[in-house]
Amino acid sequence: MKRRIESKQEPETELPGKPVSASRSEMTEIVLPAQTNPLGKLLGGQVMHLVDMVAALAAHRHSNSYVVTASVDYIDFRNPVNLGEIVNLKSQVNRVFRTSIEVGVEVYSENALTGERRHTTTAYVTFVAVDEHTRMPKPVPPLIVKTPEERRRFDEAAERRKTRLALRYGR
Ligand SMILES: CC(C)(COP(=O)(O)OP(=O)(O)OC[C@H]1O[C@@H](n2cnc3c(N)ncnc32)[C@H](O)[C@@H]1OP(=O)(O)O)[C@@H](O)C(=O)NCCC(=O)NCCS
């Protein structure tokens, strides 16, 4: 019998759950000279800006709220992106807590002349949903995870949360 893996977080709100697929987001850019260093490589700060933007899209879509970036706890530059290459960014919600949302981002470079694609960057960004009037943190819908991959990301996010909150609050 096929095992049913669909599951939802413990309800902390009355909001209906939303699947990971509902907020998955993508962005595509081409690397221009103003965004590169003297070696013709995309600046790390530009990559971080794009990561923040594509991650915010997923958090905004999941929460249907305004969101602020609370922390970026991991960003890894494995390969450079060269001038003239295409940058593809993909984001998905890994896990939500009460008012915060962890989003995972993957960045790929693409050389349109050769068709070569490379994984260049991985990042985890946490957003907090805020009420549009009070600007205070507000609860977000639970996340419904359906696939083994979504479950793995969901489980790993709990460990990362422990680390990032220990860094902020010192406990
Ligand atoms: C992020 C921020 C809203 C948290 O506010 P706060 O007063 O510490 O709020 P709370 O203690 O009530 O925590 C609210 C949520 O933030 C989470 N949080 C706080 N610090 C965090 C951190 N470093 N990393 C991840 N989540 C964090 C808390 O865990 C909580 O989430 P939960 O409800 O899911 O458990 C606040 O620090 C802030 O406004 N920071 C500036 C954000 C900003 O300007 N970003 C850049 C531009 S968008």
The ligand as an SDF file (V2000), in Angstrom:
LIG
                    3D

 48 50  0  0  0  0  0  0  0  0999 V2000
   12.3940   40.4690   12.6180 C   0  0  0  0  0  0  0  0  0  0  0  0
   11.6530   41.2610   13.7070 C   0  0  0  0  0  0  0  0  0  0  0  0
   10.2470   41.6140   13.1640 C   0  0  0  0  0  0  0  0  0  0  0  0
   11.4980   40.3680   14.9240 C   0  0  0  0  0  0  0  0  0  0  0  0
   10.9020   41.1900   15.8710 O   0  0  0  0  0  0  0  0  0  0  0  0
   10.9090   40.8470   17.4280 P   0  0  0  0  0  0  0  0  0  0  0  0
   10.4590   42.0010   18.1780 O   0  0  0  0  0  0  0  0  0  0  0  0
   12.2120   40.2010   17.7770 O   0  0  0  0  0  0  0  0  0  0  0  0
    9.6930   39.9060   17.4450 O   0  0  0  0  0  0  0  0  0  0  0  0
    9.3910   38.5990   18.2450 P   0  0  0  0  0  0  0  0  0  0  0  0
   10.3400   38.3040   19.3370 O   0  0  0  0  0  0  0  0  0  0  0  0
    7.9420   38.7070   18.5510 O   0  0  0  0  0  0  0  0  0  0  0  0
    9.6220   37.4990   17.1150 O   0  0  0  0  0  0  0  0  0  0  0  0
    8.8360   37.4910   15.9550 C   0  0  0  0  0  0  0  0  0  0  0  0
    9.3050   36.3640   15.1000 C   0  0  0  0  0  0  0  0  0  0  0  0
   10.6040   36.6680   14.6400 O   0  0  0  0  0  0  0  0  0  0  0  0
   11.4060   35.5150   14.7850 C   0  0  0  0  0  0  0  0  0  0  0  0
   12.7850   35.9370   14.8520 N   0  0  0  0  0  0  0  0  0  0  0  0
   13.3300   36.8560   15.6380 C   0  0  0  0  0  0  0  0  0  0  0  0
   14.6380   36.9510   15.4040 N   0  0  0  0  0  0  0  0  0  0  0  0
   14.9220   36.0940   14.4170 C   0  0  0  0  0  0  0  0  0  0  0  0
   16.0890   35.7350   13.7040 C   0  0  0  0  0  0  0  0  0  0  0  0
   17.2810   36.3010   13.9420 N   0  0  0  0  0  0  0  0  0  0  0  0
   16.0090   34.7890   12.7620 N   0  0  0  0  0  0  0  0  0  0  0  0
   14.8450   34.2140   12.4830 C   0  0  0  0  0  0  0  0  0  0  0  0
   13.6810   34.5030   13.0980 N   0  0  0  0  0  0  0  0  0  0  0  0
   13.7370   35.4360   14.0580 C   0  0  0  0  0  0  0  0  0  0  0  0
   10.8990   34.9050   16.0640 C   0  0  0  0  0  0  0  0  0  0  0  0
   11.2980   33.5530   16.1910 O   0  0  0  0  0  0  0  0  0  0  0  0
    9.4220   35.0540   15.8580 C   0  0  0  0  0  0  0  0  0  0  0  0
    8.9940   34.0340   14.9730 O   0  0  0  0  0  0  0  0  0  0  0  0
    7.8790   32.9430   15.4040 P   0  0  0  0  0  0  0  0  0  0  0  0
    6.6560   33.7250   15.8010 O   0  0  0  0  0  0  0  0  0  0  0  0
    7.6340   32.1730   14.1690 O   0  0  0  0  0  0  0  0  0  0  0  0
    8.4690   32.1440   16.5230 O   0  0  0  0  0  0  0  0  0  0  0  0
   12.4100   42.5680   14.1060 C   0  0  0  0  0  0  0  0  0  0  0  0
   13.6560   42.2070   14.6690 O   0  0  0  0  0  0  0  0  0  0  0  0
   12.6150   43.5070   12.9450 C   0  0  0  0  0  0  0  0  0  0  0  0
   11.6990   44.2420   12.5530 O   0  0  0  0  0  0  0  0  0  0  0  0
   13.8250   43.5060   12.3780 N   0  0  0  0  0  0  0  0  0  0  0  0
   14.1340   44.3740   11.2290 C   0  0  0  0  0  0  0  0  0  0  0  0
   13.6320   43.7490    9.9340 C   0  0  0  0  0  0  0  0  0  0  0  0
   14.1410   44.4860    8.7340 C   0  0  0  0  0  0  0  0  0  0  0  0
   14.1480   45.7080    8.7320 O   0  0  0  0  0  0  0  0  0  0  0  0
   14.5840   43.7470    7.7080 N   0  0  0  0  0  0  0  0  0  0  0  0
   15.1980   44.3240    6.5680 C   0  0  0  0  0  0  0  0  0  0  0  0
   14.2690   44.9860    5.6320 C   0  0  0  0  0  0  0  0  0  0  0  0
   12.8990   44.0070    5.1170 S   0  0  0  0  0  0  0  0  0  0  0  0
  1  2  1  0
  2  3  1  0
  2  4  1  0
  2 36  1  0
  4  5  1  0
  5  6  1  0
  6  7  2  0
  6  8  1  0
  6  9  1  0
  9 10  1  0
 10 11  2  0
 10 12  1  0
 10 13  1  0
 13 14  1  0
 14 15  1  0
 15 16  1  0
 15 30  1  0
 16 17  1  0
 17 18  1  0
 17 28  1  0
 18 19  1  0
 18 27  1  0
 19 20  2  0
 20 21  1  0
 21 22  1  0
 21 27  2  0
 22 23  1  0
 22 24  2  0
 24 25  1  0
 25 26  2  0
 26 27  1  0
 28 29  1  0
 28 30  1  0
 30 31  1  0
 31 32  1  0
 32 33  2  0
 32 34  1  0
 32 35  1  0
 36 37  1  0
 36 38  1  0
 38 39  2  0
 38 40  1  0
 40 41  1  0
 41 42  1  0
 42 43  1  0
 43 44  2  0
 43 45  1  0
 45 46  1  0
 46 47  1  0
 47 48  1  0
M  END
$$$$
